[in-house]
Amino acid sequence: MKFTKLASATLLSLAAASFSHAVTVDVEITNLTQAQSFTPRLVIAHDDTVDAFEVGQPASTALAWLAEAGVIDDEQNADSSGANFEALLGPVDTDNGSNTWHRFGGLLAPSATLSYPFDTMDKPYLSLLAMLIPTNDAFVGMDSIEIPTEPGTYTYYLNAYDAGTELNDELNSARTDVVEAGTGNALGGYGLPGVAGGGAPTRIVDLGTGGTGVGAQVVNGEVEDGEDGPVHIHRNALGDTDNAGGASDLDSTVHRWLNPVARVVITVPAS
Amino acid sequence: MKNPIVKLSTLLILSALVSACGDDGDTGPQGPAGPQGETGVDGTDGQDGADGQDGVNGNSAVYTVQITNLTYAQPFAPAAIVLHESGYHAFAEGEAASMGIEVMAEGGNPAMVIEEAMDSTDFLDAQNSGGILGPKTSSDMFTLVVPELDADDLRLTVTTMLVNTNDAFTGLNAADVSNMSVGDSKTFMTVTWDAGTEANTETAATMPGPAAGAAGGGGEAAGYDPVRDDLADVVRLHTGVTTNANATDPSREGLTTSVLTEGHRFDFPTSRVVITRTR
């Protein structure tokens, strides 16, 4: 009897000891907007050779996939294979030397909070990215913060950036009366004009139709898929109050935001 | 014993013969002086001396400041970059702007902001960035030098106008940069203020930037105006430009008289300022 207790006590202390050496932190993300959902969150712990985005610098193709379509890896969209963050960083949930990353799946609805454990594998920096939907190419970004090592709770506020890889036409991608200029392709996500994610189950209102375009104009039923980079602070959605016309298919009383758009709380457990 | 004597005498005779050979012709008169020789070639310059050793910079702290414009379409006018001790403020929210802030925020010239700072006993050093910083781009590094003994109580003030506005400016208001070690960097994400010195009419005749220029206005004539006609003559956080977008849709929320478009809108943060201590 005594022996058993001693043995279990030893096991417990062993478990506690190994826990104290773990580098798993808790990452809590709150969506501070009223009508923009976050696509699956890419969380990267990394060294100083990894820079997922940088203001004043052009976006990578991987960032374009994330910001225009919410896509991080092959599993989400096979078409992105070789060009997405999985291609840039390496396999998921493993130590890739310069980084380790995870996709926190599902949508984070406006005003919602979710928290996750994340093993940082002793990397010094943390970055976090997710697309804002419905937008053309807006994303919320945490840019290489130093991961705290002292036990405690650390709060960060994040801004919305414009990836600069697509003009902010604010056109509903479900529309069939507008196509991409030159190709005739339907509106959509990566590499196409139009707002992605309008039909998300977490949407606050349905998108309008009939908009003539904001950052790019509809001409004879066509709209161009231009660029407006490098990466910069997003000037916000415009929207309008005409659900069947006006310039935008977004609603100016619903879809706008102001920075910051997210709060991240990192908890480093006591050792 | 005769032999040595004979030999001695022979030697004497020989030496007498030798001396009798010279000095038997007359010496001639001295000849005329020759013509002057040509001027000699100048000698080559000596080698440069070796450079002196670097002085010991024992009592200066050196900082670089870099600004990144985070907006989509708001160029920044030349920036005033000032290092000073605590106590000085170029402006204060809720109070009327100085004339230097007014001139800078309406017309873009930061020179008087720097002059006003230099009048303060807390002033240490300043730079006028001197050029326009385009949207979505980073500036050069600007270097400022202060006495090292002031590094423990150091503040950074930056002001720069958003040129496609009436009187909006971004920057830093006495941000604490005390006690930085050599190699340390601090990054600030900045808000934008309304100087409160000019109504936000967003017309071509009242804004100096390219948006007004494209509409037939802009330039110096559309910059500083001593009249203070804003809603209140106080510095406060800017609410963003209204623009003419949505001026004709049912919401009518746009400003029909504005020459700005939705592309000129901006949100906070408006700029990123990175200060690094290099020595």
Boltz contact constraints between the chains, C-beta under 6 A:
constraints:
  - contact:
      token1: [A, 55]
      token2: [B, 68]
      max_distance: 6.0
  - contact:
      token1: [A, 55]
      token2: [B, 70]
      max_distance: 6.0
  - contact:
      token1: [A, 56]
      token2: [B, 68]
      max_distance: 6.0
  - contact:
      token1: [A, 56]
      token2: [B, 136]
      max_distance: 6.0
  - contact:
      token1: [A, 56]
      token2: [B, 137]
      max_distance: 6.0
  - contact:
      token1: [A, 56]
      token2: [B, 138]
      max_distance: 6.0
  - contact:
      token1: [A, 214]
      token2: [B, 262]
      max_distance: 6.0
  - contact:
      token1: [A, 230]
      token2: [B, 136]
      max_distance: 6.0
  - contact:
      token1: [A, 232]
      token2: [B, 70]
      max_distance: 6.0
  - contact:
      token1: [A, 232]
      token2: [B, 72]
      max_distance: 6.0
  - contact:
      token1: [A, 232]
      token2: [B, 136]
      max_distance: 6.0
  - contact:
      token1: [A, 233]
      token2: [B, 70]
      max_distance: 6.0
  - contact:
      token1: [A, 233]
      token2: [B, 267]
      max_distance: 6.0
  - contact:
      token1: [A, 235]
      token2: [B, 72]
      max_distance: 6.0
  - contact:
      token1: [A, 235]
      token2: [B, 265]
      max_distance: 6.0
  - contact:
      token1: [A, 235]
      token2: [B, 266]
      max_distance: 6.0
  - contact:
      token1: [A, 236]
      token2: [B, 267]
      max_distance: 6.0
  - contact:
      token1: [A, 238]
      token2: [B, 245]
      max_distance: 6.0
  - contact:
      token1: [A, 238]
      token2: [B, 262]
      max_distance: 6.0
  - contact:
      token1: [A, 240]
      token2: [B, 246]
      max_distance: 6.0
  - contact:
      token1: [A, 240]
      token2: [B, 249]
      max_distance: 6.0
  - contact:
      token1: [A, 241]
      token2: [B, 250]
      max_distance: 6.0
  - contact:
      token1: [A, 241]
      token2: [B, 251]
      max_distance: 6.0
  - contact:
      token1: [A, 242]
      token2: [B, 249]
      max_distance: 6.0
  - contact:
      token1: [A, 242]
      token2: [B, 250]
      max_distance: 6.0
  - contact:
      token1: [A, 246]
      token2: [B, 249]
      max_distance: 6.0
  - contact:
      token1: [A, 259]
      token2: [B, 267]
      max_distance: 6.0
  - contact:
      token1: [A, 259]
      token2: [B, 268]
      max_distance: 6.0
